[in-house]
Amino acid sequence: MSDLGFDGKVAIVTGAGGGLGREHALEFARRGARVVVNDLGGAVDGTGGSTGPADEVVAEIEALGGEAVADANSVANPDGGEAVAQSAIDAFGRVDIVVNNAGILRDKTFHNMTDDLLTPVIDVHLKGAFYVTRPAWIHFREQGYGRVVNTSSNSGLLGNFGQANYAAAKMGLVGLTRVMAAEGAKYNIRANAIAPVARTRMTEDILGSMAEQLDPKLVTPLVVWLAHESNPTTGSVYSAAGGTVARFFIGLTEGVHRGAAITAETVRDDWDRINDETGYIVPTGPADEFGKLLKQWQEDQEQG
C-alpha cells in the first residue's frame, strides 16, 4: 500500500516546541504538510514564555526541506486560539488538521487543590483545544474537510493520584472529541483522541525504568494515521505507548430493569448483576443507550 502523504495539507500542532508535539510536527512536515508550530515556550507549569522552542522546530523542518511557521500565542484564551488558527490562514491560506497537544501540569492532591492550580490546567488542555479548533472548524466546514486529534490521557480515562485538575481536563477532551465527531460527520470532519504514554519533560521524572521504552516518536504514527484523509474513524480514543496502539472504549453493562418497581433496596440487591460485564455493549452515542432502554421498556409492556 502507498505511504500516507500530506501534500497540500496544512497542520496546526500546539505545544510543538518539544516532546510529543515536536515529533508530530516534524513527521507531518516529512510527509509533505505545511505546519504551524505553536508553542508558548513556557515552563511545565505554564509560567513564562519564549519564542525559542517553536523557532527551533521550524528551523528543523526547514532543514528537512519543509515549510513551517512559528506561533507563540497562548491557547489558553479565545484571542490566542483565534490567532493560532489565523497563523495557518495567513501563512498558507488554509488549515486542514489541528492536533491539540499543548499542556501543563500543576499536580496536587485533591484536598490541597486550589483554583490557581485548577483553572490554568483546564484553560490550557480543555479550553485550549476549544479555542484553537473552533476558528479552524469554520474553515473545515466551508471546505468540506478537516481532521482533529485531541490529546487526552490515561489519567483522565482512569484517574491518577494527585491529578484532579489534569484528569478532569483530559476526560473533558474525550467528551469534546465525541461531540466534534458527531457534529463534523456530514462535513467530512473527523475527530479522535489519543491517550499517550511517552517520555517528555512533563513525565520524565515519574516514568522510572520505563522511560527508555517510551520514546515520544513512537506515539506519532498513530497521530499521523488519525489525521490522514483516508482514515475512516471518528469519535474514538486510542492508547499509544512504546510502539503499542490500543483502543479505549466506554462500555455499558446489560444492567437490571425493574421499571416502576425500582427502589434503593432493589438497586442494592441487584448490585452484582448491575456490575456484571457479561453482555456489555459499546455505545457510539446517547442514541444507543436510549435504544437499549426503549427495548427494555417495550419488553416490560409486552409482559404486562
C-alpha positions in Angstrom: 0.0 0.0 0.0 1.1 3.6 -0.6 2.7 5.8 2.0 0.5 8.2 3.9 1.2 11.6 2.4 0.0 15.1 3.3 0.9 17.1 0.2 -1.2 20.3 0.1 -2.4 19.9 3.7 -1.8 22.4 6.5 -1.5 21.2 10.0 -1.5 23.1 13.3 0.3 21.4 16.2 0.0 23.0 19.6 2.7 22.5 22.2 5.0 21.6 19.3 8.2 23.1 20.7 9.3 19.8 22.3 8.2 16.3 23.3 5.3 14.8 21.5 4.3 18.0 19.6 7.7 18.3 18.1 7.7 14.8 16.9 4.2 15.3 15.4 5.2 18.5 13.6 8.4 17.0 12.2 6.7 13.9 10.9 3.8 15.9 9.2 6.5 18.0 7.5 8.4 15.0 6.4 5.2 13.7 4.8 4.6 17.0 2.9 2.4 19.0 5.2 3.0 22.7 5.9 3.0 23.1 9.6 2.1 25.8 12.2 4.4 25.1 15.1 2.6 26.6 18.1 4.4 26.7 21.5 4.2 29.3 24.2 7.7 28.4 25.3 6.8 28.4 29.0 7.7 26.1 31.9 6.0 22.8 32.6 3.6 24.7 34.9 2.7 27.1 32.2 4.6 30.1 33.5 6.9 32.2 31.4 7.2 32.2 27.6 9.7 32.3 24.8 9.6 32.0 21.0 12.7 29.9 21.1 11.2 26.4 21.2 8.8 27.0 18.3 11.6 28.7 16.2 13.9 25.8 16.8 11.4 23.3 15.5 10.6 25.5 12.5 14.4 25.5 11.7 14.5 21.7 11.9 11.6 21.5 9.5 13.2 23.9 7.1 16.4 21.9 7.3 14.4 18.9 6.1 13.1 20.9 3.1 9.7 21.5 4.6 7.6 24.6 5.2 6.6 25.8 8.7 5.9 28.9 10.7 6.4 29.5 14.4 3.5 30.7 16.6 4.0 31.6 20.3 0.4 32.5 21.1 -1.2 31.1 24.2 -4.0 28.6 23.6 -5.5 29.3 27.0 -7.7 32.2 25.9 -10.0 32.9 22.9 -7.8 35.6 21.3 -4.8 33.3 21.4 -6.6 30.4 20.0 -8.0 32.6 17.2 -4.5 33.8 16.5 -3.1 30.3 16.2 -5.7 29.4 13.6 -5.2 32.7 11.8 -1.4 31.9 11.6 -2.2 29.0 9.3 -4.5 31.1 7.1 -2.0 34.0 6.9 0.9 31.8 6.1 -0.6 29.0 4.0 -4.1 30.1 3.0 -5.9 27.2 4.6 -6.0 24.8 7.6 -6.8 21.0 7.4 -5.5 19.5 10.6 -5.5 20.5 14.2 -3.5 18.5 16.7 -4.3 19.8 20.2 -1.2 18.8 22.2 -0.4 21.8 24.4 -0.4 21.0 28.1 0.8 22.0 31.5 1.0 20.3 34.9 0.1 21.7 38.3 -0.2 18.5 40.4 -1.5 18.5 43.9 -3.7 16.1 46.0 -7.4 16.9 45.9 -7.6 18.3 49.4 -4.8 20.7 48.6 -6.2 21.7 45.1 -6.9 25.4 44.7 -8.3 27.4 41.9 -4.9 28.7 40.8 -3.9 25.1 40.2 -7.2 24.0 38.7 -8.1 26.8 36.3 -4.9 27.2 34.3 -4.8 23.4 33.6 -8.4 23.4 32.4 -7.7 26.5 30.4 -4.7 25.0 28.5 -5.8 21.4 28.0 -9.6 21.6 27.6 -10.4 25.2 26.7 -7.2 25.4 24.7 -8.5 22.6 22.4 -11.8 24.5 22.0 -10.2 27.9 21.4 -7.9 26.7 18.7 -10.2 24.2 17.0 -13.3 26.5 17.0 -11.9 29.0 14.4 -10.3 26.3 12.4 -13.7 24.5 12.3 -15.2 27.3 10.3 -12.7 26.6 7.5 -13.2 22.8 7.9 -17.0 23.2 7.3 -16.5 25.6 4.3 -14.0 23.3 2.6 -15.8 20.1 3.5 -12.7 18.6 5.1 -10.9 18.6 8.5 -9.1 16.4 10.9 -8.8 16.9 14.7 -6.6 14.9 17.1 -7.1 15.8 20.7 -4.6 14.7 23.4 -6.3 13.1 26.3 -4.6 10.8 28.9 -5.0 7.6 30.8 -5.0 9.9 33.9 -8.3 11.3 32.6 -9.8 8.0 31.5 -8.7 6.1 34.6 -7.8 8.7 37.2 -4.5 9.3 38.8 -3.4 10.3 42.2 -2.7 14.0 42.6 -4.1 15.0 39.2 -7.7 16.0 39.8 -7.2 19.1 37.6 -5.4 17.3 34.8 -7.7 14.3 34.8 -10.8 16.5 34.7 -9.4 18.3 31.7 -8.3 15.2 29.9 -11.6 13.4 30.3 -13.4 16.6 29.2 -11.4 16.3 26.0 -13.0 12.9 25.4 -16.5 14.3 25.5 -15.4 17.2 23.4 -13.9 14.9 20.8 -17.1 12.8 20.6 -19.2 15.9 20.1 -16.9 17.1 17.4 -17.1 13.7 15.7 -20.9 13.8 15.7 -21.3 17.3 14.5 -18.5 17.1 11.9 -19.5 13.9 10.2 -21.6 15.4 7.4 -18.8 17.9 6.6 -16.1 15.2 6.3 -14.6 16.3 9.6 -13.2 13.6 11.7 -12.1 13.9 15.3 -10.4 11.4 17.5 -8.4 11.5 20.7 -5.2 9.8 21.9 -4.1 8.9 25.4 -0.3 8.7 25.0 2.3 7.5 27.4 5.7 8.9 26.5 8.9 10.3 27.9 8.6 14.1 27.9 9.6 16.9 30.2 6.2 16.5 31.8 6.7 12.8 32.6 10.4 12.1 32.7 10.5 12.3 36.5 7.7 9.7 37.0 8.3 7.0 34.4 11.3 5.5 36.1 12.8 2.4 34.4 10.0 2.5 31.7 11.2 5.9 30.3 13.7 4.4 27.9 11.0 2.4 26.1 8.6 5.3 25.8 10.2 7.5 23.1 7.6 10.2 22.1 8.3 9.5 18.4 6.6 6.1 18.9 3.3 7.9 19.5 3.4 10.0 16.3 2.5 7.2 13.8 -1.0 7.0 15.4 -1.4 10.7 15.2 -0.4 10.7 11.5 -2.9 8.0 10.7 -5.7 9.6 12.6 -5.0 12.9 10.8 -4.8 11.4 7.3 -7.6 11.9 4.7 -8.0 8.1 4.3 -8.7 7.4 7.9 -12.3 6.3 8.3 -12.5 6.5 12.1 -14.1 9.3 14.2 -15.1 9.7 17.8 -12.7 7.1 19.2 -9.9 7.2 21.8 -6.6 5.3 21.4 -3.8 4.5 23.7 -0.3 4.8 22.3 2.8 3.8 24.3 6.2 2.5 23.3 5.0 1.3 19.9 1.8 -0.3 21.2 -1.6 1.1 19.9 -4.9 0.0 21.5 -8.4 1.4 21.7 -10.1 2.7 24.9 -13.9 2.5 24.8 -16.8 3.2 27.1 -18.9 0.1 27.8 -22.4 -0.3 29.2 -23.4 -3.4 31.1 -26.7 -5.1 30.4 -27.9 -3.9 33.8 -31.2 -4.7 35.5 -34.5 -3.3 34.5 -37.2 -3.1 37.2 -39.3 -0.2 35.9 -41.6 1.5 38.4 -40.7 -1.2 41.0 -37.2 0.1 41.4 -36.2 1.1 45.0 -32.9 1.7 46.8 -33.3 -1.8 48.1 -33.7 -3.4 44.7 -30.6 -1.5 43.5 -28.7 -2.9 46.5 -30.0 -6.4 45.8 -29.2 -6.2 42.1 -25.8 -4.7 42.5 -23.8 -7.7 41.4 -25.9 -8.1 38.2 -25.7 -4.3 37.5 -21.9 -4.5 37.6 -21.7 -7.8 35.7 -19.8 -7.1 32.4 -21.2 -10.1 30.6 -23.1 -9.0 27.5 -22.0 -5.3 27.7 -22.4 -3.0 24.7 -20.1 -0.2 23.4 -22.5 2.7 22.7 -21.4 5.0 19.9 -23.6 7.8 21.4 -26.6 8.6 23.6 -29.0 7.2 21.0 -27.5 3.7 21.5 -28.3 3.8 25.2 -31.8 5.2 24.6 -32.3 2.3 22.1 -31.4 -0.1 24.8 -33.7 1.5 27.3 -36.6 1.6 24.7 -36.2 -2.1 24.1 -36.4 -2.8 27.8 -39.5 -0.7 28.2 -41.2 -2.4 25.3 -40.4 -5.8 26.7 -41.8 -4.6 30.1 -45.1 -3.5 28.4 -45.4 -6.8 26.5 -45.0 -8.7 29.7 -47.8 -6.7 31.2 
